[in-house]
Each structure stands twice: as C-alpha cells, then as structure tokens.
Amino acid sequence: MTFREELLILLKARYPIIYIVTIEEDRLEHNIRKILSNKTPKKIYIWDFIDGYRKNPILEGFAKRNPLGALEFIELINSKTPSIFILKDFKIFLKDILISRKLRNLIQLLKIQPKTIILVDSQIQIPSDLRDNITVLLFPLPTSREIKEEIKRLTKKLELRGRLPPRVLEKIIQACQGLSLQRIRRVLGKSLAISKRIDQTSIALILEEKRQIINQTELLEFWSVKEKLKNIGGAYNLKKWLKNRADTFSEQALNYGLITPKGVLLIGMQGSGKSLIAKAVAYEWRLPLLRLDVGRLFGGLVGESESRVRQMIIIAESLAPCVLWVDEIDKAFSESEQNLDGGTTNRVLSTFITWLSEKTCPVFVIATANDIHCLPVEILRKGRFDEIFFLGIPDLRERHTIFEVHLKRFRPDTWYKFDIQKLGLNSHRFSGAEIEQTIIDAMYYAFSEKREFTTNDILLAINQTVPILDIDPMRTELIQSWTSSGRIRLA
C-alpha cells in the first residue's frame, strides 16, 4: 500500500492522531495538499514552535512557543469544517504531563468532530500512555519517478543543452535513491557549479553525498571501491553467477518482472578473496557499498542492540539499491556467544535473519565467514541468501591467474619476465592473500639488496611460508562434505 493510499484510509477512518516520520517537512506538506486536492475540501493548519500557526492571514503566528496553546486552538476551531492540524517539533513535548493529558482529552473530541492531528518528526518518540492513541506512518523518500521529474524540471528550468541518454539518466536516478529531495537538489546544483551540466560525472558527487549520510550514523561504513571481478583469480562459478545478475537492479529488469536477488554467503579460509569479491561486485554493478561490522550493533543498554539493527535496516533500505557487506558474520553470531549475553545475540540474529528473508528493497547482502562451525543453522537455511559459495584454495590454473594479476599490478611493464608456471607449481595449497604476500616479501628481499626482484626471490618467499591450510587442516572438512552434498556451491 502506498503512502497516499494509507493516509487517505486513516483520514477516512477518522484516526485522531497520525505520527508521520520524515526528515522532509516541506515535501510532506506538499504531498498532503496534493493528496487532498481532489478529495473532500479540508482546511490545513500548520504549527511549529518558533512561528506558531502560519500560512493563514487571520491566525499568523498564533501559539508561538506555546504547544499547549496549539492544542487549545484545535479544540476551539469551527467543528463544521473538516480540518487537519500539522504539528511540527512536537515529540519533545509529548513527555510533558500537560501536553499528554491535553492530547488524551482532545481524542474524545476528535471522535465526534472532523479533525485530525498530524505530528511530524524525524524520529519516533511516543510515551507509553499515548501509544494506543497514535498511529505511526512512515513517509518514504522520493521514488524513482519523483527523482526523474525533479531532474527533468531542473534541466528544463536551467535550459541545459543536450538530452541525457536513457541509460545515464537511469544510473543517476538509481544513485539518487535514498536521498531526500533537498539533498538531491543540492548535489545536482553542485554538479552544475563544477561542470555546468548533469551527466555521468554527477554520479560520483551523488555517492559522496551518500557517504556523508553514512558517516553520521556510526553503524555503517561507506566504501569507495575500484576492484574489478576480472582481476580476481578463480571463483569462476561465483563470477558467472554474479555476471548473470549484474543488471537486475535496472528499470528494464523491474519491467521484465525479475525479483531482485537477496544476496550470497561466502565461506572460506582467510585470504581466499571474500572481501575482495564484495568490493568488486559493488564496483561492477555501480552500486554504493556499505560495510557492516556486526559488532557495532551490540549496545550496553537493554533494547539498544535491537534498536540499532532496525536503524541499520532503515539506513540500508533508504540507500537502496546498494550492496551491504556483512563482514565476518560468524564472529558476531557464533553459537557460543548466544549463551553468554542474556539472549541479546539471539534477538539481534532473529531480527536480522527475518529481514534477510522478508526484505523487498533492492539491498544485495554479501556476508562473509571464515568458520562454518560457528554459524547458526538459521543463517544457513535456504531463503536467507540466494546461494552459499565456498571459496577454497585456488587450483593450479587459478594460482597462475592470481600471480599474473598481482605481478601486473606491481610490475605492469615487466610482469611477463617472471616464470608464472613455475611459481604456480610451487605454491600448492596457498591462498590468494598468501600468494600476494610472497610477491611483497620478494620485493623486500630485492630492495634490501638494491636490485630488482626475480622469480627466484618469490620462490624463496614461498619456501619460507607455511600456508594456513597446513596450520588448520581440519577447518575445511565440514565444508567439503557440504559441497559434495550440494548444500554449498563451489565458487
């Protein structure tokens, strides 16, 4: 049900007090007037603490700095005219016994008179004695259609030359989703100030604006990424799976009837490239990457952890479409932790996995885990993620690719001089991170002797490295049994 439909139903059903959560007061006011324009005529009164009642020549400034007076006015206004009273900045006064009592007294009057109170605020704070009388309604951020209309209005108003290609326009709209209309106008104005146009280059500015929002939350991190899937050695099945879903967040996919993918769980040894893949997916799909350190969700106060999970979900969904990278999920939700914190971990886990199953917003979740033994069975159940992939130790062909990728990065002009075949044969059971480190160690050897590093230097580093698989060979037994049974796919 849309916001418009839900608001009209609540007004028609004579709900006395509606609490609308939004940071966009002006846009909400515009939408309420637009929604009611073709319906039964209603008088709209707007009050805030500083200016009192405004936009009414007779009552301009009435009840300034007087929230009790604002409620008394509702009681005195002509009851024959259907009226809506939009009260801003009111959450702080709800704890006052005078305001709370006055509201409860007013409710009896509103039941028989065509009046509705709408409280507007950015956060929900309702005292327990009023919760049964107030209905909460979330005012969503601008839709893709609203963003498209705003971009067209702006380009027409400024008489910008040239027409945005449909593909570029769609990418800009996609990047703007999750921003308020005011922020969209500001960031597009910034783009015009810099380059005197709105085009592909505007997307970077929009993503930077989103970074500012994320940095204020202290729950999520906004990551800038430049990694590419083609520069990741191995994981051919996973990369093919991701490639087939690269355009599923587009408008064409929506029109086709495609359901946006939920996400993947990546399991593997340290250094197998799980984090790198999360970054590469965000880069390849041109989506913002949000990193969640699950440890940040847990607070010291009762109920604080569950509140942080809900806040994280709201932030992620408001910035959709996006990639949510949940790093080392096994450490936060390990079964041993669930028995030591009075049930907090269980409640946080329950809220999180319910969202994974039920979410409809285009948030692609990439969760990574090192130890499958620590993961609760609830996370592994089908329906939480689209697929579970195991990133194992690279085979010979994959090791060749990994050596080539890193040597091209460190020595783009002379990488072909290294004996990649020999390096691949001698690095059996090495992970991708361990292969990279052998090259770095070789560079240190050669630099200390003031010469260029060679294949022999890398071979020396390989011989001095003990792969983690040799240190902890039992770690992969359960994963191997699950992959052979088909419960987990090999990446």
N, C-alpha and C positions, 0 to 999 in steps of 0.2 A: 504494500500500500504506500502511495506517495505521501509526502508531507502535506500537499494540498488536500488530498482526499481525507487524510486522517484529521486534519484541522477542521475541515468542514463537518465531519461526522461529530467531533467533540462539541462544536458550536451548536449544531442542530440538536444534539442530545442534552444541551444545557448543562454541560460540565461547568461548575462555578469558577474554578481556578486552574489555569493551564500554565505549566512551568516550561518555557521553551529555552533550550540550551543552545547557545550560539555565541560566536565572537563577532558576528556581522549584524549589528543592530540596524544599520541603515538598509541593508539588503533585506532583512527580515521585515522591516516596516513596509518597504516597497512591495514585497511579496504578499503580505497580508492585505494591503489595499487592492492589489491586483486580483487576489483570490476572491475578495468580497465585492469587486466591481460589478459583477453580473448577477449577484445574489440579492437577497433582501437588503435594502439600504440599512446601514448601521453607522452610527456615529462613533468615530475613533478618537479617543483622548490619550495623549502620551505624556508621561511624567518621568522626570529624573530628579535626583536630589538637589542639583545645583540650580536648574532653571525652572523647576516645578512643572506645571502643565503648560504646554507650548502648542504652537500652530493652531491657536484658537484666539481670535481677537478679543473675545469677551473675558476669557479666563487666562490670558497670557501671564505666566509667572505665578499662578496661584499655587499655594502649598510649597513654596521654595523651602528647602531644608526642613521639611515637615512631613515625614512619612505618615504619621497619624492623620494629619490634615488631608493627605492624598486619599486615604481610605474613607474619611468622613465625607469627602466630596462625592465619592461613588454612592454613598448612602443617600445624599441629598439630590442628586441629579434626577431629572424627569424620568420616571419609570416607564412611560409610554413609548419612548423611543429606544429601540434596540441599540445597545451601546457596548463598545469594547474598550477596556482600560488597559493600556500597555504601560506597565510599571518597570522601570529600569533601576539597577543598583539596589534591589530590594532584599537580596539574600542576607545581607548583613543585619537587616532589621528584624528578620524572622525570629531571631532568638530573644528579642525584647518581649516581655510578657504583655505589654500594652498592645503591640502590633499583633502578636499571636492571638490574643483574646479578641481583638477587633476583627481580625480576619474570620475567626470562627463564628462570631456574631453575624458578620456580613453574609456568610454562606447561607444562613437561614433566609435572609432577604433575597439573595440571588436565585434561590429555588423558585421564587414566585415572580421575579422580575426578569425581563430580557436583557440581562447584563452579564458580561464575562470579564474576569480579570486575567490578564496575561502577564506573568512575571518573566522577565528576560534577563538571563545572566550567562556567563561563560562556563560556570561550574554548578553542579548540583549540590546544594546545601539546604536540606529541608529538616527542620526539627521533628522529632518523633511524634509530637502532639498534632502536627499538621499533615503528616504523610498520607493519612487516609482521605484527606480532602483535596489533595493536589495531584494532578495528572501531569507526568513529565513527557515532553515531546522534544525530540532532537531535530534541529533544523540542519539539514545536510549542507555540506559545502557545494559550491557550484558544480552542476553537471557538465558533461562534455558539450551539450547543446548550448548551455549558458555561456561557457567559455568561448565557444565558436562565435556566438553572437557578439560577445564583447570584443573579440579580435577584429571581426568584420566592422563593428561600429568604430573602433579606434582607427583602423586603416582608412575607412571612408571619411571620418572626421578630419584626419590629418592629410587626406588626399595623397596617400602614399602611392608611388608608381609601382606598377607590376602587380601581378596576382600571385599569391602563394600557391605553389604546386600542391595538389591534394595530399600527397604523401608527407610533405613538410608540415603542412597545416595540421595534419593528424598527429604528427610527432610533437608539435608544440602544444596542442591541446592535451595530449597524453602527459606531457611534462608538467603542465599547469594544474592537473588534477591533484587535489589535496591542499591547494592554496585558496585563501579567501579571495573574493573579487577585488578587494582593496589591494592585496599583495600582488595579484596578477597585474593590475593596472600599474603599480609601482615598478615591477620588474620589467614590464614591456616598455614603460617610459624610460627606464634605464637603458634598455637596448636601443631605443630611438636616440637617446642622448649620445650613446657611444658610436653607433654606426648609421644612424638616421634611417633605419629600416628594421623590420621584423622578419627574420629568416632563420635558417638552420643554426646560425651562431647564437641566437637568442636562447636556445635550449640550455647551454652551459650556464647562462645567467640565472635561468629558472631553477636549475638544480642547485646552484649556490644559495638561492633564496630558501630552498628546502633544507639545505644544510643548516642555515641559521635557525630554523624552527626546531630541528632535531637537537641541536646543541643546547637548546634551552630546556630540554626535557630531562637530561641526565639519565635516561633509561636506554636510549638507543644511540648508536653512532652512525653518522653518515659517511660512507667511504667513497672516495674518488678512485676509480679503477681504470686500468689501461691494459689489463691482461686479455689475451685472446685464446680461444679454445684451441686454435691450430698450433699454438705454442706450448701446449700441454701434451707431453708424450703419453701414449697409451690411452686407456679408458675409451676405447673405440665404441663400445656398445652404449655407454653413457652419453658420449658426444653425439652419436646418431640420434639417440632418444631426445636429447635437448634440441638438436637441429630441427627435428620434426615439429617441435612446439615453439619455434622462435617467433612466429607471427600470431600466436593465439591470443595476444592481448590487443590486437588491432580491431578497428571497426568492422573490417571485412569478415574477420573470424566471428564477431558477435552477430553480424547479419547472417552468416552461414549457419548459426545455431550451435557453435562449438562451446563447450564448457571449459572455462579457463582451468589449467592444471593447478592442483593444490601444492605440490612440491615433492621433494625427494629427501630421503635419509641416506647419507653417505657414511659408510662404516669402513674403517681401515686403520692400518698401523700409522703411527706418527710419521709425517713426511711423505705420505702417499699422494698428496696433492688435493686433499678435500677442500681446504680453504681457498686454494688457487682456483678451483673449479667454480666455487661460489662467486668469486670476483669476476671470472671470465664470463659467466652467464649474465651477470648484470651488464657487463660491457657489450657483449654481443647482442643482447636484447634491447639495449639502450634504455635500461630502467635504473632508477636510483637503487643503491644498495644500502640497506640498513642492517647493521650488525647488533645482535642482541647478546650481551653477556648475561646469561640467565641468573648469575649470582646477584646482579643488581636488582632483581625482582624481589628479593627477600629483605624485609624490613624488620625492625625490632619490636614495633608495636603490634598489638592484636588487630588483625584485619588489614594491616598495611600492605602485606605481601599480595593478598588477593586484589586489593585496590590498584597496586602497581601493574599487575597483569592486565587488568581491564584498561588501565591507562595506556599501556604498551599496545594493546589491540586497537584502541581508538586511534592512536597516532599512526600505526602501520596502515590501517584501513583508510585514514584520511589522506595518506600519501600514495595510495594505490593508483595505478598499477606500480608495483615495486617488487624487489627481491628482499626477503627477510632472511638473513643469515644467522641461524641459531648455533653459536659455536660451542663445541664440547658439551652437548646436551646430556651426555652420560654422567658427567661430574655433578651436575646440578640435581638430577633426578635419580641418582643411584638408590637402589632399594635399601642400602644400609643407612642412608641419610633420612629416609622416610620414618624410621623408627626412633629418631633421636630428637625430634623438634615439635612434639605435641600435635602432629598432624598437619603442620603448615605446608610441608612439601607436598603432601597428598592433595591438599586443597588447591595449591598452585598448579600442580600437574593436572588435576581434574579440569580446572578452568581452561588451561592451555590446550589440552587434547580435545576437549569439546569444541573449542574454536577451530582447531585443525579440521575436525570432521564436518562442522556445520558452516564454515565460512563461505560466503558467496562473493566477497570482494576479491578483485584480482591481486592477491598477495601471494607470490610464489615463495614458499618456505623451503630453504635448504638447511637442513640440520646435519651437523657433523658429530661423529662419535668415534672414539678410539677403542673402547672396550664394550663389546656387545653384552658381556656378562652383567654389566652394571645397569643396563637399560631395563626399565619396567616393561613387562609384556604388553601393557596397554598401548605404549607408543608403537610397538611393532605390529599391532593389529592392522589388517587391511582396512583402508578407508581414512587412516590418519594422513598417509602420504600416498602419492600415486605409485611410487616404486621405492624399493630399498636396494641400493647398489653397494657392492663390496669392492673397494679399491685395494687390490692385492699388490704384491711385489711385482714390478714390471718384468716381463719376459725379455728375451734377447732382442727382439725387434724393437720393443718399447724402450729398452735401455739405449739402443743406438739413437733413437729419436730424441731421447732426453739429453744425451751427450751433445747431439748436434744443436739442439735448441740453446743450451747454455753456452756452448763454445761460440755460437753465432752472436750471443749477447755480449760475451767478454772480448772476443776477437772476431768482429764481423768481417775483417778483410783477410784473415789467415786461418780461419777455422778448418778449412779443408786440408790443411797440412797435418792435422792430428789423425792418428790411426784409430778411428772410431770403432772399427770392427774389433780390434784388439782390446780396446777399453771395455766394450760391451761384454766380451767373453770373460774378462777378468773381474767383472763387478756382479757376479751371480749373487742373488738374494739381497741386493742393495735397493733401497727405496729411492724415489726421485730426489728427495731432500739430501740423502746421503751422497748421491751422485754429484749433485751441485756442490756439496761441501768438499768433495775430493778435488774438484777443479779449483776451488778457492784456496784449499791447503797447498796445492801445487803452485799456485801463483805466489803464495807467501814464501815457499822454498826458493823459487827462482828469484824473486825480488830481493831476498836477503843476500843472494849471490850476485846481484846486479846483472841479471840476464833474463832472456825470455823463457817462459816455461814451455815444457815439451810433453809429449806423450809419456815419456819415462817418469816425469815428475808426478803426473796424475796416477800412473801405475804404483809409484811409491806410496802415495796417499791412500790408494785403495788397499794396499797390503797392510797399512797401519790402522785401518778402520775395521771395527767389529760391527757388522750390521745388527740392528735392533732385533731382527728376526732370530738371530743366533742367541741373543740375550734372553728373549722371551718367546721360545718356540711354541709354547702351549697356547698363546693368545689366539691363534687363528683356527684352532681345532673345531670350535663350535661353529664359526663362520663357514668353514669348509663343508661341514655337514649340512648346514642350511642352504648353501649354494647348490650343493649336489641334489637336494630335495626340491629346489626351485623356489624356496621361500625368499631368498635373496638373489638378485641378479648380479652376475659378474660385470663390473664396469669395463 
